[in-house]
Amino acid sequence: MRKLLPALALCMAGSAQGAVSTDIRCFTSEGARPVRFELRLYHDAAIAWSGGAVRYAGSRDSLPLVRESEEVEEMVPGRPYQFTTTWQEMLEGKVNGRYEMVSQGAQIHSMAYTNAGTGKRTEFSWVPGIEVSGDDGCRW
């Protein structure tokens, strides 16, 4: 047992270096009854892994996201690349819908959700000025 403890400590120290970063973004739709949600993106550069989740305002539960694709374009030489990223929203083991986000540097140009069952597409706007907490997410 005493020989196992140093080995476990080394394993834990190695995994601590590959920390997972978290990015939380807040979005809202337009109209009289806006739909609001937070997007949490997770990334571990050490193992080239990324994932995410969405949580709608008023809900305690999050829906997992699986990155489906990412396209990268150089719009203007020397400027940040533009990324078009698509995530699949999973519900009970099935694709419930897709989120598509277009971003460039720290800016998000567009976000849309398409329901897999109905095909209905909803456009969202990024709300960069809202207070965000790692524990609570977007403070609507």
Secondary structure as UniProt FT lines:
FT   TURN            2..3
FT   HELIX           4..17
FT   STRAND          21..28
FT   STRAND          36..44
FT   TURN            45..48
FT   STRAND          49..56
FT   TURN            57..58
FT   STRAND          63..73
FT   TURN            77..78
FT   STRAND          82..91
FT   TURN            92..93
FT   STRAND          94..104
FT   TURN            105..106
FT   STRAND          107..115
FT   TURN            116..118
FT   STRAND          121..126
FT   TURN            128..129
FT   STRAND          132..133
FT   TURN            134..136
FT   STRAND          137..138
//
